[in-house]
Amino acid sequence: MEPRTSWSKAAIAWSWPLLLAVALALTAASPPAAAQPAASLDPAHPQLVLAPHTRYLHDPDGSMLPEQAWREVAAGRFQALPGTGAAFGFQHGAYWFHVRLENRDPTQPHWLLVQDYALSDRLDLYLRRADGRTTHQAGGDHLPFAARSVSYRHPNFMLDLPSGAPVDLLLRVESQSSMQVPLTLYTPAAFIELSRDAQLGIGLYYGILLALFIYNLVLWLTLRDASYFWYLFHLSAFGLVLLTLNGLGFEYLWPRSPWLADLSVPLSICLAQIGMQQFARAFLRLRRIWPVGDWISLAGMGFFVALGVASFWLPYRIATPLASASVFLSIGWIVVVALVALRRGDALARLFLLAWSMFLLGTGMFTALAFGLLPKSFITEYGVQIGSALEMLLLSVALSYRYAALRNENERIVRRAKLQLESQVLERTGELRMALAQLESVHARLSEASRRDPLTGVHNRGWFRERFETLLEETRAQGRPLSLLMIDLDHFKAINDRHGHLVGDDCLRRCARVIDGSLHGYGALVARYGGEEFIAAVPGVDMLHARELGEEICARLRAEPCRTRGPLVPVTASIGVHVLDADADGQAADIALQVVDAALYAAKSRGRNRVEAAQG
């Protein structure tokens, strides 16, 4: 492009007189051009949109020279702009635009022409005055940013328009990007007001993005949730896309690199699509709810990675339309994924779908504008900013809801686990208590068994000796007497010898029940003392009463023979009685047992089957 422009300048310089004469002749002899009404600039309108006054001509191979374009203007071959305005989509070659201007404001000779599209590669402006003089200016992002008349994100040209004289404006635009040439004339004051308002709007938009970025960055650093990281990636990449599309990247980030200005468009679009797809995968947990869809999303991400890398070598006219067109498929696929997640019970998919619908609408309008399918307007030009701002706000809300849902789910799981743990603890505690109770019961039974005579069921001699000491101290402390009864079954050896030991055992068990039953109501301590001998300690019973108890036992044994597994066996007993008075001097247990034993032998020596009291 540069060599052709240099050659054009040289040709114009060498043939200036001839071209001037030809141009004047053509101007004078071209009724179609002269008949074209001029766009009037007056004090009442400090801003003028040139689309209604603009005619265009498509140069498919881009080879037309300025003088040829002037001849086409004179011949009336330029056409009015189509219904979409000056938006033609991705086209080959160059476009020429012609406007006739007439400045009717004598106080304002300087006007700024702004092309409201940041990505045009090369613009050549030719301004021909009434006297035939022609001036040339160049712009576009294939020139350094400093080449612009005003430091502004859109290409612009400062025009000197004398009052009262018509001026012809011829603009050649060649670009591998979308062919969008909306032209507007501003007075310097009107442009300052416009740029102020535009910068305010842009500042608000990027302020929202920055606030969302910082907020979600803090959440990601705190929670380490992958969804927040990919949201930040998507937010940053899409912010780079808009910096590029708005011309702010060329203005602030790479003003001296036209090559990077071209590369940034497809590369930033690919990065944004990678972030969008990965965020959707992480947020909707696509691998779990739809594995096939997850593989498709991964394949789409692989395509954008490959396209982003290829953008370093692919021509801009191939990489940019391909990346722009793939945005439709990428966003459409995300909508499909969100619908699947919604049908499979993900409550947050509804909010996610609403967010992407806003983004899809805005991006769809912007992309349709890039392909020349929609006319340029505020909604179509800034729809992507509006839609993306709503989308990112809604996605941030969705992330908050998702975090709250996950937190509530975690709390519910913790509560359920706590309840289960408490239930298990209670259950285990109950089991432990039951086991302890059973152990205590077993221990008590074992302890009781260790105290009992296994044959007769009454206490054994060892337990009697241990308990008798305590019982003796208790009765003395209470001032009550304690009676001892030593009981011996008469001629028991003869029973064993005549009927056998099993019958003898039956007799022992029956006699033990009679003795224990006779003394049970007195709180007596009954034990088998050895062989066929039994002993009983009866608290609170004096000698007279003790003798009566002994006589009762003898009478009950005589009254009914023992029922055994064999014959009925009559059994009698001899009983010795001794009473330890509470007022008497302390007497040792062994002595008391010796005394009662002596009383027993006295009963046996005096004929058996009787009760004898200890003497003295």
C-alpha positions as CSV (number, residue, x, y, z in Angstrom):
1,M,0.0,0.0,0.0
2,E,2.8,2.4,0.8
3,P,4.6,2.2,-2.5
4,R,1.4,2.7,-4.4
5,T,0.6,5.8,-2.3
6,S,4.1,7.2,-2.9
7,W,3.8,6.7,-6.6
8,S,0.4,8.4,-6.6
9,K,1.9,11.4,-4.9
10,A,4.8,11.6,-7.3
11,A,2.4,11.3,-10.3
12,I,0.3,14.1,-9.0
13,A,3.3,16.3,-8.3
14,W,4.8,15.9,-11.9
15,S,1.5,16.3,-13.7
16,W,-0.1,18.9,-11.5
17,P,-0.9,21.5,-14.3
18,L,-2.3,18.9,-16.6
19,L,-4.4,17.2,-13.8
20,L,-5.6,20.6,-12.7
21,A,-6.9,21.5,-16.1
22,V,-8.5,18.1,-16.6
23,A,-10.1,18.3,-13.2
24,L,-11.5,21.8,-13.9
25,A,-12.8,20.6,-17.3
26,L,-14.4,17.5,-15.9
27,T,-16.0,19.5,-13.1
28,A,-17.4,22.0,-15.5
29,A,-18.7,19.3,-17.9
30,S,-20.1,16.8,-15.5
31,P,-23.7,17.5,-14.7
32,P,-24.2,14.4,-12.4
33,A,-21.4,15.6,-10.1
34,A,-22.6,19.2,-10.2
35,A,-26.1,18.1,-9.6
36,Q,-25.2,16.3,-6.4
37,P,-26.4,18.5,-3.5
38,A,-23.8,19.7,-1.1
39,A,-23.9,18.9,2.6
40,S,-24.5,22.2,4.3
41,L,-22.4,23.1,7.4
42,D,-24.1,25.9,9.5
43,P,-23.8,27.3,13.0
44,A,-26.9,25.5,14.1
45,H,-25.4,22.1,13.5
46,P,-22.0,21.7,15.0
47,Q,-22.1,18.0,14.2
48,L,-23.1,16.5,10.9
49,V,-23.5,12.8,10.0
50,L,-22.3,12.4,6.4
51,A,-24.1,9.1,5.5
52,P,-27.1,10.7,3.9
53,H,-24.8,12.9,1.7
54,T,-22.3,10.2,0.9
55,R,-21.9,8.2,-2.3
56,Y,-19.5,5.3,-2.8
57,L,-17.8,3.2,-5.4
58,H,-16.3,-0.3,-4.8
59,D,-12.8,-0.9,-6.4
60,P,-12.6,-4.7,-6.2
61,D,-8.9,-5.0,-6.9
62,G,-7.9,-1.8,-5.2
63,S,-5.9,-0.5,-8.2
64,M,-7.9,2.7,-8.9
65,L,-5.9,6.0,-8.7
66,P,-7.3,9.2,-7.3
67,E,-7.6,10.9,-10.7
68,Q,-9.5,7.9,-11.9
69,A,-11.8,8.1,-8.9
70,W,-12.4,11.8,-9.6
71,R,-13.4,10.9,-13.2
72,E,-15.9,8.4,-11.8
73,V,-17.3,11.0,-9.5
74,A,-17.7,13.4,-12.5
75,A,-19.3,10.6,-14.5
76,G,-21.9,10.0,-11.8
77,R,-20.9,6.4,-11.2
78,F,-20.8,6.7,-7.4
79,Q,-23.9,5.3,-5.7
80,A,-25.9,6.2,-2.6
81,L,-25.1,4.2,0.5
82,P,-27.2,1.0,1.0
83,G,-29.7,0.5,3.7
84,T,-27.1,-0.8,6.1
85,G,-25.3,2.5,5.8
86,A,-21.5,2.6,5.4
87,A,-21.1,-1.0,6.7
88,F,-20.2,-3.5,4.0
89,G,-18.7,-6.4,6.0
90,F,-15.4,-8.1,5.0
91,Q,-14.7,-7.2,1.4
92,H,-11.7,-7.3,-1.0
93,G,-10.2,-4.3,-2.6
94,A,-10.9,-0.6,-1.7
95,Y,-13.9,1.6,-1.3
96,W,-14.2,5.2,-2.4
97,F,-16.5,7.7,-0.8
98,H,-17.5,11.1,-2.1
99,V,-19.2,14.0,-0.2
100,R,-19.7,17.6,-1.4
101,L,-19.5,20.0,1.5
102,E,-20.4,23.7,1.8
103,N,-19.4,25.6,4.9
104,R,-21.9,28.3,5.7
105,D,-20.5,29.2,9.1
106,P,-18.0,32.0,8.5
107,T,-16.8,31.8,12.2
108,Q,-15.9,28.1,12.0
109,P,-13.4,27.2,9.2
110,H,-12.0,24.2,10.9
111,W,-13.9,20.9,11.1
112,L,-12.8,17.5,12.2
113,L,-13.8,14.4,10.1
114,V,-14.0,11.2,12.3
115,Q,-14.5,7.7,11.0
116,D,-16.4,6.0,13.8
117,Y,-14.6,2.7,13.4
118,A,-11.2,2.0,14.9
119,L,-9.9,-1.0,12.8
120,S,-9.6,0.4,9.2
121,D,-6.1,-0.3,7.9
122,R,-5.5,2.6,5.5
123,L,-7.5,5.8,4.8
124,D,-6.5,8.4,2.1
125,L,-8.4,11.7,2.2
126,Y,-8.4,14.0,-0.9
127,L,-9.9,17.4,-0.4
128,R,-10.5,19.4,-3.6
129,R,-11.4,23.0,-3.4
130,A,-13.3,25.2,-5.8
131,D,-10.1,26.5,-7.4
132,G,-9.0,22.9,-8.2
133,R,-6.4,22.6,-5.4
134,T,-6.3,19.2,-3.9
135,T,-4.8,18.3,-0.5
136,H,-4.1,14.7,0.8
137,Q,-4.1,13.2,4.3
138,A,-3.6,9.6,5.4
139,G,-4.7,7.7,8.4
140,G,-5.7,4.2,9.7
141,D,-4.0,1.7,12.1
142,H,-1.4,0.8,9.5
143,L,0.2,4.2,10.3
144,P,1.6,5.1,13.7
145,F,-1.0,6.5,16.1
146,A,0.9,9.8,16.2
147,A,0.0,10.4,12.5
148,R,-3.6,11.3,13.4
149,S,-4.7,14.9,13.5
150,V,-6.2,14.5,17.0
151,S,-5.1,11.9,19.5
152,Y,-8.3,9.9,19.5
153,R,-9.1,6.2,19.3
154,H,-10.9,6.6,15.9
155,P,-9.2,7.7,12.7
156,N,-9.7,11.5,12.1
157,F,-8.7,14.3,9.8
158,M,-8.7,18.0,10.5
159,L,-10.3,19.9,7.5
160,D,-9.9,23.5,6.5
161,L,-13.2,24.5,4.9
162,P,-13.5,28.0,3.7
163,S,-16.9,29.7,4.1
164,G,-19.2,29.9,1.1
165,A,-17.2,27.7,-1.3
166,P,-18.2,24.1,-2.0
167,V,-15.5,21.5,-1.4
168,D,-15.4,17.9,-2.7
169,L,-14.2,15.2,-0.2
170,L,-12.9,11.9,-1.7
171,L,-12.0,9.2,0.8
172,R,-10.3,5.9,-0.1
173,V,-10.6,3.1,2.5
174,E,-8.7,-0.2,2.2
175,S,-8.9,-2.7,5.0
176,Q,-8.6,-6.4,5.7
177,S,-11.0,-5.8,8.6
178,S,-14.7,-5.2,8.3
179,M,-15.4,-2.4,5.9
180,Q,-17.3,0.1,8.1
181,V,-16.9,3.8,7.2
182,P,-19.4,5.9,9.2
183,L,-18.2,9.5,8.7
184,T,-19.1,12.5,11.0
185,L,-18.0,16.1,10.9
186,Y,-17.5,18.0,14.1
187,T,-16.6,21.5,15.1
188,P,-13.7,21.4,17.6
189,A,-16.0,22.3,20.4
190,A,-18.6,19.6,19.5
191,F,-15.8,17.0,19.2
192,I,-14.5,17.9,22.7
193,E,-18.0,17.4,24.1
194,L,-18.4,14.2,22.2
195,S,-15.0,12.8,23.3
196,R,-15.7,13.8,26.9
197,D,-19.0,11.9,27.0
198,A,-17.5,8.9,25.2
199,Q,-14.6,8.8,27.5
200,L,-17.0,9.0,30.5
201,G,-19.0,6.0,29.1
202,I,-15.9,4.0,28.4
203,G,-14.5,4.8,31.8
204,L,-17.7,3.6,33.4
205,Y,-17.6,0.4,31.4
206,Y,-14.0,-0.4,32.2
207,G,-14.6,0.7,35.8
208,I,-17.3,-2.0,36.0
209,L,-14.9,-4.6,34.5
210,L,-12.1,-3.5,36.9
211,A,-14.4,-3.7,39.9
212,L,-15.7,-7.1,38.9
213,F,-12.1,-8.2,38.3
214,I,-10.8,-7.1,41.7
215,Y,-13.9,-8.5,43.5
216,N,-13.6,-11.9,41.9
217,L,-9.8,-11.9,42.2
218,V,-10.2,-11.6,46.0
219,L,-12.8,-14.4,46.0
220,W,-10.5,-16.6,43.9
221,L,-7.5,-16.0,46.1
222,T,-9.7,-16.8,49.2
223,L,-11.7,-19.8,47.8
224,R,-9.3,-21.1,45.2
225,D,-12.4,-22.1,43.1
226,A,-11.5,-22.8,39.5
227,S,-14.7,-21.1,38.3
228,Y,-13.5,-17.7,39.6
229,F,-10.1,-18.1,37.9
230,W,-11.7,-18.8,34.5
231,Y,-14.1,-16.0,35.0
232,L,-11.2,-13.6,35.6
233,F,-9.5,-15.1,32.5
234,H,-12.7,-14.5,30.4
235,L,-13.1,-11.0,31.9
236,S,-9.5,-10.0,31.1
237,A,-9.5,-11.5,27.6
238,F,-12.8,-9.9,26.7
239,G,-11.6,-6.6,28.1
240,L,-8.7,-6.9,25.7
241,V,-11.1,-7.6,22.8
242,L,-13.0,-4.4,23.5
243,L,-9.8,-2.4,24.0
244,T,-8.8,-3.5,20.5
245,L,-12.2,-3.0,18.9
246,N,-12.6,0.5,20.4
247,G,-9.1,1.6,19.3
248,L,-8.0,2.1,22.9
249,G,-5.4,-0.6,22.6
250,F,-3.8,1.1,19.6
251,E,-4.0,4.4,21.4
252,Y,-2.5,3.4,24.8
253,L,-0.8,0.0,24.4
254,W,0.8,-0.4,21.0
255,P,0.6,3.1,19.3
256,R,3.9,2.5,17.3
257,S,3.1,-1.1,16.2
258,P,0.5,-1.4,13.4
259,W,1.5,-5.1,13.2
260,L,0.4,-5.7,16.8
261,A,-2.8,-3.7,16.2
262,D,-3.7,-6.2,13.4
263,L,-2.7,-9.3,15.4
264,S,-4.5,-8.2,18.6
265,V,-7.9,-8.5,17.0
266,P,-8.0,-12.3,16.1
267,L,-5.7,-13.2,19.1
268,S,-7.9,-11.4,21.7
269,I,-11.0,-12.9,20.2
270,C,-9.5,-16.4,20.5
271,L,-8.4,-15.8,24.1
272,A,-11.8,-14.6,25.0
273,Q,-13.5,-17.6,23.5
274,I,-11.1,-20.0,25.3
275,G,-12.0,-18.2,28.6
276,M,-15.7,-18.4,27.8
277,Q,-15.7,-22.1,27.0
278,Q,-13.5,-23.0,30.0
279,F,-15.6,-20.9,32.4
280,A,-18.8,-22.6,31.1
281,R,-17.2,-26.0,31.6
282,A,-16.1,-25.2,35.2
283,F,-19.2,-23.4,36.3
284,L,-21.7,-25.9,34.9
285,R,-19.6,-28.9,35.9
286,L,-19.9,-30.1,32.4
287,R,-17.6,-33.1,32.8
288,R,-20.0,-34.5,35.4
289,I,-23.4,-33.7,33.9
290,W,-22.6,-34.2,30.1
291,P,-19.3,-35.9,29.3
292,V,-19.9,-35.8,25.5
293,G,-20.6,-32.0,25.6
294,D,-17.5,-31.6,27.7
295,W,-15.4,-33.2,24.9
296,I,-17.0,-30.9,22.3
297,S,-16.2,-27.9,24.5
298,L,-12.6,-29.1,24.7
299,A,-12.4,-29.5,21.0
300,G,-13.7,-25.9,20.5
301,M,-11.1,-24.6,22.9
302,G,-8.4,-26.5,20.9
303,F,-9.7,-24.9,17.7
304,F,-9.3,-21.4,19.2
305,V,-5.9,-22.2,20.6
306,A,-4.8,-23.3,17.1
307,L,-6.4,-20.3,15.5
308,G,-4.7,-17.9,18.0
309,V,-1.3,-19.4,17.3
310,A,-1.9,-19.4,13.6
311,S,-2.9,-15.7,13.7
312,F,0.9,-14.9,14.0
313,W,1.3,-16.1,10.4
314,L,-2.2,-16.1,8.8
315,P,-3.1,-13.0,6.8
316,Y,-5.3,-10.6,8.7
317,R,-8.1,-10.9,6.1
318,I,-8.3,-14.6,6.9
319,A,-7.7,-14.8,10.6
320,T,-10.1,-12.0,11.6
321,P,-13.2,-13.0,9.7
322,L,-12.7,-16.6,10.8
323,A,-12.3,-15.6,14.4
324,S,-15.3,-13.3,14.2
325,A,-17.6,-15.8,12.6
326,S,-16.6,-18.5,15.1
327,V,-17.9,-16.3,17.9
328,F,-21.5,-17.2,16.8
329,L,-20.8,-20.9,17.0
330,S,-18.9,-20.5,20.4
331,I,-21.7,-18.5,22.1
332,G,-24.4,-20.7,20.5
333,W,-22.7,-23.8,21.9
334,I,-22.5,-22.3,25.4
335,V,-26.3,-21.6,25.2
336,V,-26.8,-25.3,24.2
337,V,-24.6,-26.4,27.2
338,A,-26.6,-24.2,29.5
339,L,-29.9,-25.6,28.3
340,V,-28.7,-29.1,28.8
341,A,-27.5,-28.2,32.4
342,L,-30.9,-26.6,33.0
343,R,-32.8,-29.7,31.9
344,R,-30.6,-31.9,34.1
345,G,-31.5,-30.0,37.2
346,D,-28.8,-27.3,37.6
347,A,-30.8,-24.4,39.2
348,L,-28.0,-21.8,38.5
349,A,-28.0,-22.7,34.8
350,R,-31.1,-20.4,34.4
351,L,-29.1,-17.3,35.6
352,F,-26.1,-18.5,33.6
353,L,-28.3,-18.7,30.4
354,L,-29.7,-15.3,31.0
355,A,-26.2,-13.8,31.3
356,W,-25.1,-15.4,28.1
357,S,-28.3,-14.4,26.3
358,M,-27.4,-10.8,27.0
359,F,-23.9,-11.3,25.7
360,L,-25.1,-13.3,22.7
361,L,-27.5,-10.5,21.7
362,G,-24.9,-7.8,22.0
363,T,-22.1,-9.7,20.4
364,G,-24.4,-11.0,17.7
365,M,-25.4,-7.4,16.8
366,F,-21.8,-6.3,16.7
367,T,-20.7,-9.2,14.6
368,A,-23.6,-8.8,12.2
369,L,-22.5,-5.1,11.9
370,A,-19.0,-6.3,11.1
371,F,-20.3,-8.5,8.3
372,G,-22.6,-5.7,7.0
373,L,-25.8,-7.5,8.0
374,L,-27.0,-4.6,10.2
375,P,-26.8,-0.8,9.9
376,K,-24.6,1.1,12.2
377,S,-26.4,2.6,15.2
378,F,-25.8,3.2,18.9
379,I,-27.3,-0.2,19.8
380,T,-25.4,-2.2,17.1
381,E,-22.1,-0.3,17.8
382,Y,-22.2,-0.5,21.6
383,G,-24.4,-3.5,22.0
384,V,-21.4,-5.7,22.8
385,Q,-20.4,-3.4,25.6
386,I,-23.9,-3.3,27.0
387,G,-24.4,-7.0,26.6
388,S,-21.0,-7.9,28.0
389,A,-21.4,-5.6,31.0
390,L,-24.8,-7.2,31.8
391,E,-23.4,-10.7,31.1
392,M,-20.4,-10.2,33.5
393,L,-22.6,-8.7,36.2
394,L,-25.0,-11.6,35.9
395,L,-22.2,-14.1,35.9
396,S,-20.7,-12.5,39.0
397,V,-24.1,-12.8,40.6
398,A,-24.3,-16.4,39.4
399,L,-20.9,-17.1,40.9
400,S,-22.1,-15.6,44.2
401,Y,-25.2,-17.8,44.1
402,R,-23.1,-20.8,43.2
403,Y,-20.7,-20.1,46.1
404,A,-23.7,-19.6,48.5
405,A,-25.3,-22.8,47.2
406,L,-22.0,-24.7,47.7
407,R,-21.6,-23.2,51.1
408,N,-25.2,-24.2,52.1
409,E,-24.6,-27.7,50.7
410,N,-21.4,-28.0,52.6
411,E,-23.1,-26.8,55.8
412,R,-25.9,-29.3,55.1
413,I,-23.4,-32.0,54.7
414,V,-21.6,-31.0,57.8
415,R,-24.9,-30.8,59.7
416,R,-25.9,-34.2,58.4
417,A,-22.5,-35.6,59.2
418,K,-22.7,-34.1,62.7
419,L,-26.1,-35.5,63.3
420,Q,-25.0,-38.9,62.0
421,L,-21.9,-38.6,64.2
422,E,-24.0,-37.7,67.2
423,S,-26.4,-40.5,66.4
424,Q,-23.5,-42.9,66.1
425,V,-22.0,-41.5,69.3
426,L,-25.3,-42.0,71.1
427,E,-25.7,-45.4,69.6
428,R,-22.1,-46.3,70.6
429,T,-22.6,-44.8,74.0
430,G,-25.8,-46.8,74.4
431,E,-24.1,-49.9,73.3
432,L,-21.2,-49.1,75.7
433,R,-23.6,-48.5,78.6
434,M,-25.4,-51.7,77.8
435,A,-22.1,-53.5,77.6
436,L,-21.0,-51.9,80.9
437,A,-24.4,-52.9,82.4
438,Q,-24.0,-56.4,81.1
439,L,-20.4,-56.4,82.4
440,E,-21.6,-55.1,85.8
441,S,-24.3,-57.7,85.8
442,V,-21.8,-60.4,84.9
443,H,-19.4,-59.1,87.4
444,A,-22.2,-59.0,90.0
445,R,-23.2,-62.5,89.1
446,L,-19.6,-63.6,89.3
447,S,-19.1,-61.8,92.5
448,E,-22.3,-63.3,93.9
449,A,-21.3,-66.7,92.5
450,S,-18.0,-66.4,94.3
451,R,-20.0,-65.7,97.5
452,R,-22.4,-68.6,97.1
453,D,-22.2,-72.2,97.7
454,P,-22.7,-73.8,94.2
455,L,-24.6,-76.8,95.6
456,T,-27.1,-75.2,98.0
457,G,-27.3,-71.6,96.7
458,V,-26.7,-70.1,100.2
459,H,-23.5,-68.1,100.9
460,N,-20.3,-69.9,101.4
461,R,-18.0,-70.0,104.5
462,G,-15.5,-67.4,103.2
463,W,-18.2,-64.8,102.4
464,F,-19.8,-65.5,105.8
465,R,-16.6,-64.9,107.7
466,E,-16.0,-61.6,105.8
467,R,-19.6,-60.4,106.2
468,F,-19.9,-61.5,109.8
469,E,-17.2,-59.1,110.9
470,T,-19.0,-56.2,109.4
471,L,-22.4,-57.3,110.7
472,L,-21.0,-57.6,114.2
473,E,-19.7,-54.0,114.1
474,E,-23.0,-52.7,112.7
475,T,-25.1,-54.4,115.5
476,R,-22.8,-53.1,118.2
477,A,-22.9,-49.6,116.8
478,Q,-26.8,-49.8,116.7
479,G,-27.0,-51.4,120.2
480,R,-28.6,-54.5,119.0
481,P,-27.9,-58.2,119.8
482,L,-26.5,-60.6,117.2
483,S,-27.5,-64.2,117.3
484,L,-25.5,-67.1,115.9
485,L,-27.1,-70.4,114.9
486,M,-24.8,-73.4,114.0
487,I,-26.9,-76.1,112.3
488,D,-25.7,-79.7,111.7
489,L,-27.8,-82.3,109.9
490,D,-28.0,-85.5,111.9
491,H,-26.5,-88.7,110.6
492,F,-25.9,-87.3,107.2
493,K,-23.0,-89.6,106.4
494,A,-25.4,-92.5,106.8
495,I,-27.7,-90.9,104.2
496,N,-24.8,-90.7,101.7
497,D,-23.7,-94.2,102.4
498,R,-27.2,-95.6,102.1
499,H,-28.7,-93.6,99.2
500,G,-25.7,-92.1,97.5
501,H,-24.2,-88.7,97.2
502,L,-26.8,-87.4,94.7
503,V,-29.6,-88.1,97.1
504,G,-27.5,-86.5,99.8
505,D,-27.0,-83.4,97.6
506,D,-30.8,-83.2,97.2
507,C,-31.2,-83.3,101.0
508,L,-28.6,-80.6,101.4
509,R,-30.4,-78.3,98.9
510,R,-33.8,-78.9,100.6
511,C,-32.4,-78.3,104.1
512,A,-30.7,-75.1,102.9
513,R,-34.0,-73.8,101.5
514,V,-35.8,-74.6,104.8
515,I,-33.1,-72.8,106.9
516,D,-33.0,-69.7,104.5
517,G,-36.7,-69.5,104.3
518,S,-37.2,-69.6,108.1
519,L,-34.7,-66.8,108.6
520,H,-35.2,-64.7,105.5
521,G,-37.6,-62.2,107.1
522,Y,-35.0,-61.3,109.8
523,G,-32.3,-60.2,107.4
524,A,-30.2,-63.2,108.5
525,L,-26.9,-64.1,106.9
526,V,-27.1,-67.9,106.1
527,A,-24.1,-69.9,104.8
528,R,-23.0,-73.4,104.3
529,Y,-20.2,-73.8,106.8
530,G,-18.9,-77.1,105.6
531,G,-20.2,-80.6,104.7
532,E,-23.6,-80.9,106.2
533,E,-23.2,-77.9,108.6
534,F,-24.9,-74.5,108.1
535,I,-24.5,-71.3,110.1
536,A,-26.7,-68.3,110.4
537,A,-26.2,-64.8,111.9
538,V,-29.5,-63.1,112.8
539,P,-29.2,-59.4,113.8
540,G,-31.5,-57.9,116.4
541,V,-32.6,-61.2,117.9
542,D,-32.1,-62.1,121.5
543,M,-31.5,-65.5,123.0
544,L,-35.2,-66.4,123.6
545,H,-36.1,-65.5,120.0
546,A,-33.1,-67.2,118.7
547,R,-34.0,-70.5,120.4
548,E,-37.5,-70.2,119.0
549,L,-36.1,-69.8,115.5
550,G,-33.9,-72.9,116.0
551,E,-36.9,-74.9,117.2
552,E,-38.9,-73.7,114.2
553,I,-36.1,-75.0,111.8
554,C,-36.0,-78.3,113.6
555,A,-39.7,-78.7,113.5
556,R,-39.9,-77.9,109.7
557,L,-37.2,-80.4,108.9
558,R,-38.9,-83.1,111.0
559,A,-42.3,-82.3,109.6
560,E,-41.6,-83.3,106.0
561,P,-39.1,-85.8,104.6
562,C,-36.7,-84.6,101.8
563,R,-38.1,-85.3,98.3
564,T,-35.1,-86.5,96.3
565,R,-34.6,-88.1,92.9
566,G,-34.9,-91.4,94.9
567,P,-36.8,-92.2,98.1
568,L,-38.2,-89.8,100.6
569,V,-35.5,-89.2,103.2
570,P,-36.3,-88.0,106.7
571,V,-33.7,-85.5,108.0
572,T,-33.3,-83.9,111.4
573,A,-30.8,-81.3,112.7
574,S,-29.0,-80.3,115.8
575,I,-28.7,-76.6,116.5
576,G,-26.4,-74.6,118.7
577,V,-27.4,-71.0,119.6
578,H,-25.2,-68.1,120.9
579,V,-26.1,-64.5,121.3
580,L,-23.6,-61.6,121.3
581,D,-25.2,-58.8,123.4
582,A,-24.5,-55.3,122.4
583,D,-23.8,-54.3,126.0
584,A,-21.3,-57.1,126.6
585,D,-17.6,-56.6,126.2
586,G,-16.3,-56.9,122.7
587,Q,-16.0,-60.5,121.6
588,A,-13.9,-61.6,118.7
589,A,-15.7,-63.4,115.8
590,D,-13.5,-66.5,116.1
591,I,-14.4,-66.8,119.8
592,A,-18.1,-66.4,119.0
593,L,-17.9,-69.1,116.4
594,Q,-16.1,-71.4,118.9
595,V,-18.9,-70.8,121.5
596,V,-21.7,-71.5,119.1
597,D,-19.9,-74.6,117.9
598,A,-19.6,-75.8,121.5
599,A,-23.4,-75.3,121.8
600,L,-23.9,-77.4,118.7
601,Y,-21.9,-80.3,120.1
602,A,-23.9,-80.1,123.3
603,A,-27.1,-80.5,121.3
604,K,-25.6,-83.5,119.4
605,S,-24.4,-85.1,122.6
606,R,-27.8,-84.7,124.3
607,G,-29.6,-86.8,121.7
608,R,-29.6,-84.7,118.5
609,N,-32.7,-83.2,116.8
610,R,-32.7,-80.4,119.3
611,V,-31.6,-76.8,120.1
612,E,-29.0,-76.0,122.8
613,A,-27.9,-72.5,123.9
614,A,-24.4,-71.6,124.7
615,Q,-23.6,-71.5,128.4
616,G,-22.4,-68.3,130.1
